[in-house]
Amino acid sequence: MLSLEEGRFLIRFARAAVEKHFHKGKIVLEKNGKKILSKKRGVFVTIKTFPESNLRGCIGFPYPTLPLGEAIQRAAISSAFEDPRFPPIEKEELSKIVFEISVLTEPDLIPVKYPKEYLKKIKIGKDGLIIQSGPFSGLLLPQVPVEYKWGVQEFLDSLCMKAGLSPECLHDKTTKIWKFQAQIFSEEKPNGKL
């Protein structure tokens, strides 16, 4: 578990990566000696408008393949400038957006014999999900079903759709679902406190 102070640092670190990108025009990975930045962790950086709280970008790494510091910087820059759902963030928007960081646990495969078993093995507000079926995959963070007031079935259906799959794919034996948890840190306002 990360402390609130470490979470504040990670938020500032993500925002600084985006601000530096405006000045340098490219990814500049900041080296920092903080121990928490060296451990490999999955992470997502979400950017929302303030005060409306509309999604403005969300990119990340579901698996612990990069040190946390590098993953946060790359995810922050990708969320700001490369999320295909949105135009790149303009410099003037920096005072109108808030950053949220989700530091993930390693995903665990949910073993089931029948799709209905998922309904008892997934906890809304606790679990995020990853689905894979053939070449298709999708991910939803644990906070998403809470924000939309979904039950487990709606969460699963939305996960399938996010991956470009029909909810019927849950009946296919080759479909796999993993769950993970996340520690979430959010700015209350631009450049503000958590």
C-alpha positions as CSV (number, residue, x, y, z in Angstrom):
1,M,0.0,0.0,0.0
2,L,1.2,3.5,-0.9
3,S,0.8,6.3,1.6
4,L,-1.3,9.5,0.9
5,E,2.0,11.4,0.7
6,E,3.4,9.0,-1.9
7,G,0.1,9.4,-3.8
8,R,0.5,13.1,-3.8
9,F,4.0,12.8,-5.1
10,L,2.8,10.4,-7.9
11,I,0.1,12.9,-9.0
12,R,2.7,15.8,-9.1
13,F,5.0,13.5,-11.0
14,A,2.4,12.7,-13.7
15,R,1.4,16.4,-14.1
16,A,5.0,17.4,-14.4
17,A,5.6,14.9,-17.2
18,V,2.8,16.5,-19.2
19,E,4.0,20.0,-18.5
20,K,7.6,19.1,-19.5
21,H,6.2,17.6,-22.7
22,F,4.8,21.0,-23.7
23,H,8.2,22.5,-23.2
24,K,10.3,19.8,-24.8
25,G,7.9,18.5,-27.4
26,K,8.9,14.9,-26.7
27,I,8.9,12.4,-23.8
28,V,11.5,13.3,-21.3
29,L,11.8,10.6,-18.6
30,E,12.7,12.2,-15.3
31,K,15.0,10.2,-13.1
32,N,14.1,10.3,-9.5
33,G,15.7,8.4,-6.6
34,K,12.4,7.7,-4.8
35,K,12.2,4.0,-4.0
36,I,8.5,3.8,-4.9
37,L,9.3,4.7,-8.5
38,S,11.7,1.8,-9.1
39,K,9.3,-1.1,-8.3
40,K,7.5,-2.5,-11.4
41,R,3.7,-1.9,-11.1
42,G,0.8,-1.7,-13.4
43,V,-0.7,1.9,-13.6
44,F,-3.3,4.0,-15.3
45,V,-3.3,7.8,-15.6
46,T,-6.8,9.3,-16.1
47,I,-7.3,12.9,-17.0
48,K,-10.7,14.6,-16.4
49,T,-12.0,18.1,-17.0
50,F,-12.5,20.3,-14.0
51,P,-15.1,20.9,-12.6
52,E,-17.3,18.8,-14.9
53,S,-15.3,15.6,-14.4
54,N,-15.6,14.5,-18.0
55,L,-13.1,12.0,-19.2
56,R,-10.3,13.7,-21.2
57,G,-7.8,10.8,-21.5
58,C,-7.0,7.5,-19.9
59,I,-4.0,5.2,-20.8
60,G,-2.0,2.8,-18.8
61,F,-0.1,-0.4,-18.4
62,P,-2.2,-3.2,-16.8
63,Y,0.8,-5.4,-16.1
64,P,3.9,-4.7,-14.0
65,T,6.3,-4.4,-17.0
66,L,7.9,-1.0,-16.2
67,P,9.2,0.7,-13.1
68,L,6.4,2.8,-11.6
69,G,8.1,6.1,-12.4
70,E,8.5,5.3,-16.1
71,A,5.1,3.8,-16.3
72,I,3.4,6.9,-14.8
73,Q,5.3,9.3,-17.1
74,R,4.6,7.3,-20.2
75,A,0.9,6.8,-19.3
76,A,0.5,10.5,-18.4
77,I,1.9,11.7,-21.7
78,S,-0.1,9.1,-23.6
79,S,-3.3,10.1,-21.8
80,A,-2.7,13.7,-22.6
81,F,-1.6,13.5,-26.2
82,E,-2.3,10.0,-27.6
83,D,-5.7,8.7,-26.4
84,P,-7.4,8.1,-29.8
85,R,-10.8,9.1,-28.3
86,F,-9.8,12.7,-27.7
87,P,-7.8,15.5,-29.4
88,P,-4.4,16.2,-27.7
89,I,-4.5,18.4,-24.7
90,E,-3.7,22.1,-25.3
91,K,-1.4,23.9,-22.9
92,E,-4.2,26.2,-21.9
93,E,-6.1,23.2,-20.6
94,L,-3.6,22.4,-17.8
95,S,-5.4,24.7,-15.4
96,K,-8.7,23.0,-16.3
97,I,-7.9,19.3,-15.9
98,V,-7.3,17.0,-13.0
99,F,-5.1,13.9,-12.8
100,E,-6.0,10.5,-11.3
101,I,-3.6,7.7,-10.9
102,S,-4.6,4.1,-10.4
103,V,-1.7,1.9,-9.1
104,L,-2.7,-1.7,-9.9
105,T,-2.1,-5.1,-8.3
106,E,-1.0,-7.9,-10.5
107,P,-4.1,-9.3,-12.4
108,D,-5.4,-12.7,-11.3
109,L,-7.2,-15.1,-13.6
110,I,-10.8,-15.7,-12.4
111,P,-11.4,-19.5,-12.7
112,V,-14.9,-20.4,-13.7
113,K,-16.7,-23.4,-15.2
114,Y,-19.8,-21.4,-16.1
115,P,-20.2,-17.7,-16.9
116,K,-22.8,-17.2,-14.0
117,E,-19.9,-17.9,-11.6
118,Y,-18.4,-14.5,-12.5
119,L,-21.4,-12.8,-10.8
120,K,-20.2,-14.1,-7.4
121,K,-16.5,-13.7,-7.9
122,I,-16.4,-10.0,-8.9
123,K,-16.8,-7.2,-6.3
124,I,-18.1,-3.8,-7.5
125,G,-15.9,-1.0,-6.2
126,K,-13.0,-3.4,-5.5
127,D,-12.2,-5.2,-8.7
128,G,-11.1,-4.0,-12.1
129,L,-11.3,-6.4,-15.0
130,I,-9.4,-7.5,-18.1
131,I,-11.0,-9.6,-20.7
132,Q,-9.3,-11.5,-23.6
133,S,-11.0,-13.5,-26.3
134,G,-8.8,-14.4,-29.3
135,P,-7.1,-11.2,-30.5
136,F,-9.6,-9.0,-28.6
137,S,-9.0,-7.5,-25.2
138,G,-10.3,-4.8,-23.0
139,L,-9.9,-3.3,-19.5
140,L,-12.1,-1.4,-17.1
141,L,-10.7,0.1,-13.9
142,P,-12.5,-0.6,-10.5
143,Q,-13.9,2.9,-10.2
144,V,-15.8,2.7,-13.6
145,P,-18.8,0.6,-12.5
146,V,-19.1,2.8,-9.3
147,E,-19.2,6.0,-11.4
148,Y,-21.9,4.5,-13.7
149,K,-23.8,2.7,-10.9
150,W,-23.4,-0.7,-12.7
151,G,-24.1,-4.1,-11.2
152,V,-21.7,-7.0,-11.9
153,Q,-23.7,-8.1,-15.1
154,E,-23.6,-4.5,-16.5
155,F,-19.9,-4.3,-15.7
156,L,-19.2,-7.6,-17.6
157,D,-21.4,-6.5,-20.5
158,S,-19.5,-3.2,-20.7
159,L,-16.2,-4.9,-20.5
160,C,-17.1,-7.1,-23.4
161,M,-18.2,-4.1,-25.4
162,K,-15.0,-2.2,-24.5
163,A,-13.1,-5.1,-26.1
164,G,-15.2,-5.1,-29.2
165,L,-17.0,-8.3,-28.2
166,S,-20.5,-9.4,-27.7
167,P,-21.6,-10.2,-24.1
168,E,-22.2,-13.7,-25.5
169,C,-18.4,-14.1,-25.6
170,L,-18.6,-15.0,-21.9
171,H,-20.0,-18.4,-22.9
172,D,-17.0,-19.1,-25.0
173,K,-14.5,-21.4,-23.1
174,T,-11.6,-19.5,-24.7
175,T,-12.6,-16.2,-23.1
176,K,-10.6,-15.3,-20.0
177,I,-11.2,-12.7,-17.4
178,W,-8.7,-11.4,-14.9
179,K,-9.4,-9.2,-11.9
180,F,-7.1,-6.7,-10.2
181,Q,-7.4,-4.0,-7.5
182,A,-6.2,-0.5,-7.6
183,Q,-5.1,2.2,-5.2
184,I,-6.5,5.4,-6.6
185,F,-5.2,8.9,-6.0
186,S,-7.0,11.9,-7.5
187,E,-6.5,15.7,-7.6
188,E,-9.5,17.5,-6.1
189,K,-8.8,20.5,-8.4
190,P,-6.1,21.4,-11.0
191,N,-2.7,21.5,-9.3
192,G,-4.6,20.9,-6.1
193,K,-4.6,18.6,-3.2
194,L,-5.7,15.0,-3.1
